[in-house]
């Protein structure tokens, strides 16, 4: 691989490594759920899983840029001016090799983890790889369908935590449908709010996506319909921790995260008014990130303190 083009700023943008801290928060919650409900955590398994997911996430982001560039119908606009490959004049084949290299590197801790656990972790891993790869790859990529927001939200805000619970408790507690259900309900606030970010992103990109034949949920709902769904899911996700506490699924202290709802709403108001990727979308990300950070932290405090 030609190292002249692969500088740190290029790697930083292609991999979107700046989003990596969120991966840590997903694992923080997964570990806390395992401890709170099953009373056990295998820290080595969790560390291997975290490293695998971290590198895999970098690979997926590079792959997304690669395939979005290759699939772009709007060559003059999106491909050359928006996608980093065209905008930074990067070698397409080189970016493809970078994605493949990162995928292969992520397999090392992943295979070690599977050898320490078993077929269930292997199955969850294969599912994760399929979703990550075919999110943008193939003739019918997931990100060109109205299912993309739901698939991404469930994969990142639920499946990662469930996998963390499985590897944390492997050999100590079998995975039951009860644990799956509890994990789903505990991750539902994150899943709904992550969905709003995905839908907001696609709403801001709606016109560009249509030019590139990507028909996401935002295409079918329209911008006003998308904003209304974002608002509804933000409210449900913001107050759902109350339900989890009332059901006895979460520590009492997690109830305080509900106070973030009016703060998030206020932060997202510019986007509700104008759906612009450069001017207002970042406000939705910053607002949602407050919830993504404080909900797991409060769960941890209620679990171990």
C-alpha positions in Angstrom: 0.0 0.0 0.0 1.3 3.5 -0.9 2.0 5.2 2.4 2.1 8.6 0.8 -1.6 9.0 0.6 -2.4 7.2 3.9 -1.6 10.0 6.3 -3.1 10.3 9.8 -5.7 13.0 8.7 -6.8 10.7 5.8 -7.0 7.7 8.1 -8.9 9.8 10.7 -11.5 10.8 8.2 -11.9 7.5 6.4 -12.2 5.5 9.6 -14.2 8.1 11.5 -12.1 7.0 14.5 -13.4 10.0 16.4 -16.6 8.1 17.0 -14.7 5.2 18.8 -15.5 6.4 22.3 -19.1 5.5 21.8 -18.1 1.9 21.3 -16.7 2.0 24.8 -20.0 3.2 26.2 -21.9 0.4 24.6 -19.6 -2.1 26.3 -19.8 -0.2 29.6 -23.6 -0.7 29.5 -23.2 -4.4 28.4 -20.8 -5.2 31.3 -23.1 -3.4 33.8 -26.1 -5.4 32.6 -24.2 -8.6 33.0 -23.1 -7.6 36.5 -26.5 -6.3 37.6 -28.6 -9.2 36.4 -26.2 -12.2 36.5 -23.4 -11.0 38.9 -20.5 -12.0 36.7 -18.1 -10.4 34.2 -15.3 -12.0 32.3 -13.0 -9.1 31.7 -10.7 -10.8 29.2 -13.6 -11.8 27.0 -15.0 -8.3 27.2 -11.6 -6.8 26.3 -11.2 -9.1 23.2 -14.7 -8.3 22.1 -14.1 -4.5 22.5 -10.9 -4.6 20.4 -12.6 -6.7 17.7 -15.6 -4.3 17.5 -13.3 -1.2 17.6 -11.2 -2.4 14.6 -14.3 -3.8 12.8 -16.0 -0.4 13.2 -13.0 1.3 11.5 -13.2 -1.2 8.7 -16.9 -0.7 8.2 -16.5 3.1 8.0 -13.7 2.8 5.4 -15.8 0.2 3.5 -18.8 2.6 3.5 -16.8 5.4 1.9 -15.3 2.9 -0.6 -18.6 1.4 -1.7 -20.6 4.7 -1.6 -18.0 6.2 -3.9 -18.2 3.2 -6.3 -22.0 3.1 -6.3 -22.4 6.9 -6.6 -24.6 7.9 -9.6 -24.0 11.6 -9.0 -20.3 11.5 -10.0 -19.7 15.3 -10.3 -21.5 16.2 -7.1 -21.4 13.5 -4.4 -18.5 11.3 -5.7 -16.0 14.2 -6.3 -17.1 16.8 -3.8 -18.7 15.0 -0.8 -17.2 11.5 -0.5 -13.7 11.7 1.0 -12.2 9.5 -1.8 -13.1 12.0 -4.5 -12.7 15.1 -2.3 -9.2 14.1 -1.1 -8.2 12.5 -4.5 -7.5 9.1 -2.9 -6.7 5.9 -4.7 -9.9 3.9 -4.9 -8.0 0.5 -4.9 -5.9 1.7 -1.9 -8.9 2.6 0.1 -10.4 -0.8 -0.7 -7.3 -2.6 0.5 -7.3 -0.5 3.7 -10.9 -1.7 4.4 -10.0 -5.3 3.7 -6.8 -5.1 5.9 -8.8 -3.7 8.9 -11.5 -6.4 8.4 -8.7 -9.1 8.6 -7.0 -7.5 11.6 -10.4 -7.4 13.4 -10.6 -11.2 12.9 -7.6 -11.9 15.2 -9.2 -10.9 18.5 -12.5 -12.1 17.2 -11.2 -15.6 16.5 -9.5 -15.7 19.9 -12.7 -14.8 21.5 -14.7 -17.5 19.7 -12.1 -20.1 20.8 -12.6 -19.0 24.4 -16.4 -19.1 24.1 -18.3 -21.0 21.4 -20.8 -21.2 18.6 -23.2 -18.6 19.9 -20.5 -15.9 19.9 -19.4 -17.1 16.5 -23.0 -16.7 15.2 -23.4 -13.2 16.7 -20.0 -12.3 15.1 -21.0 -13.6 11.7 -24.3 -11.7 11.9 -22.4 -8.5 12.8 -19.9 -8.9 9.9 -22.7 -9.5 7.4 -24.5 -6.4 8.5 -21.4 -4.3 8.5 -20.1 -5.5 5.1 -23.4 -5.4 3.3 -24.5 -2.1 4.7 -22.9 -0.6 1.6 -21.6 -3.6 -0.4 -23.4 -5.6 -2.9 -26.0 -4.8 -5.6 -28.7 -4.0 -3.0 -26.8 -2.4 0.0 -28.7 -1.9 3.3 -28.1 1.8 3.3 -30.1 2.2 0.1 -33.3 0.8 1.7 -35.9 2.0 4.2 -34.6 -0.6 6.7 -31.1 0.9 7.1 -32.0 3.1 10.1 -33.6 0.2 12.0 -30.8 -2.3 11.1 -28.0 0.1 12.2 -29.8 1.1 15.5 -30.5 -2.5 16.5 -27.0 -3.6 15.5 -25.1 -0.9 17.4 -27.4 -0.1 20.3 -28.6 -3.6 21.1 -26.6 -6.4 19.5 -23.2 -5.1 20.7 -24.5 -5.0 24.3 -26.2 -8.4 24.0 -22.9 -9.9 22.7 -21.1 -8.2 25.6 -23.5 -9.9 28.1 -22.9 -13.2 26.4 -19.1 -13.1 26.5 -19.2 -11.6 30.0 -21.2 -14.5 31.4 -20.0 -17.4 29.2 -19.4 -20.6 31.2 -21.2 -19.1 34.2 -24.8 -18.5 33.0 -26.4 -19.7 29.8 -28.1 -17.2 27.6 -31.9 -17.3 28.1 -34.7 -15.6 26.4 -35.3 -13.8 29.7 -31.9 -12.2 29.5 -32.3 -11.3 25.9 -35.6 -9.6 26.7 -34.2 -7.7 29.7 -31.2 -6.6 27.6 -33.5 -5.4 24.8 -35.6 -3.4 27.2 -32.5 -1.9 28.9 -31.0 -1.0 25.4 -34.3 0.3 24.0 -33.7 3.9 25.1 -30.3 3.9 23.3 -31.8 2.1 20.3 -34.6 4.6 19.8 -32.3 7.6 20.2 -29.7 6.1 17.9 -32.5 5.5 15.4 -33.3 9.2 15.6 -29.7 10.1 14.7 -29.6 7.7 11.8 -33.0 9.1 10.5 -31.8 12.7 11.0 -28.6 11.9 9.0 -30.6 10.4 6.2 -33.2 13.3 6.3 -30.4 15.8 5.9 -28.9 13.7 3.1 -32.3 13.0 1.5 -31.9 15.0 -1.7 -28.3 13.7 -2.2 -29.4 10.1 -1.5 -32.2 10.4 -4.1 -29.7 11.5 -6.7 -27.6 8.4 -5.9 -30.7 6.0 -5.9 -30.6 5.5 -2.1 -34.2 5.3 -0.9 -34.0 5.3 2.9 -36.9 5.8 5.3 -36.5 9.5 5.0 -37.3 9.3 1.3 -40.7 7.7 2.0 -41.6 9.8 5.0 -40.5 13.1 3.6 -38.6 15.6 5.7 -41.6 16.7 7.8 -42.7 13.1 8.5 -39.1 12.2 9.4 -38.9 15.0 11.9 -42.2 14.0 13.5 -40.9 10.4 13.9 -37.6 11.7 15.3 -39.5 13.7 17.9 -41.7 10.8 18.9 -38.8 8.3 19.3 -36.8 10.9 21.1 -39.6 11.3 23.7 -40.2 7.6 24.0 -36.4 6.8 24.3 -35.9 9.7 26.7 -38.6 8.5 29.2 -38.2 4.7 28.8 -35.6 4.4 31.6 -38.5 5.2 34.0 -40.2 2.0 32.7 -37.1 0.0 33.2 -36.8 1.2 36.8 -40.5 0.5 37.5 -40.0 -3.0 36.1 -37.0 -3.6 38.4 -34.7 -4.0 35.4 -32.4 -1.0 36.1 -30.9 0.6 39.2 -32.9 3.5 40.7 -30.2 6.0 39.9 -30.7 5.6 36.1 -34.0 7.5 36.5 -32.0 10.7 36.5 -31.2 10.4 32.8 -34.7 11.4 32.1 -33.7 14.9 32.9 -31.7 15.0 29.7 -34.8 14.9 27.5 -35.6 18.6 27.6 -31.9 19.4 27.1 -31.8 17.0 24.0 -35.0 18.5 22.7 -33.7 22.0 23.0 -30.4 21.0 21.3 -32.2 19.4 18.4 -34.7 22.3 17.8 -32.5 23.8 15.1 -32.6 20.5 13.2 -36.4 20.3 13.6 -36.6 23.6 11.9 -34.0 23.2 9.2 -32.6 19.8 8.1 -29.1 20.7 7.0 -26.1 18.3 7.2 -23.5 21.0 7.8 -25.4 23.5 9.9 -27.9 21.7 12.1 -27.3 17.9 12.0 -24.3 18.2 14.4 -26.6 19.6 17.1 -28.6 16.3 17.0 -25.4 14.3 17.4 -24.1 16.3 20.3 -27.5 16.2 22.0 -27.9 12.5 21.7 -24.3 11.9 22.8 -25.3 13.2 26.2 -27.7 10.3 26.6 -25.3 7.8 25.1 -22.7 8.7 27.8 -24.8 9.4 30.9 -27.2 6.4 30.7 -24.4 3.8 30.8 -22.5 5.7 33.5 -25.6 6.0 35.7 -26.2 2.2 35.2 -22.7 1.5 36.2 -23.0 3.7 39.3 -26.2 2.0 40.3 -24.6 -1.5 39.7 -21.3 -1.2 41.5 -21.8 1.6 44.1 
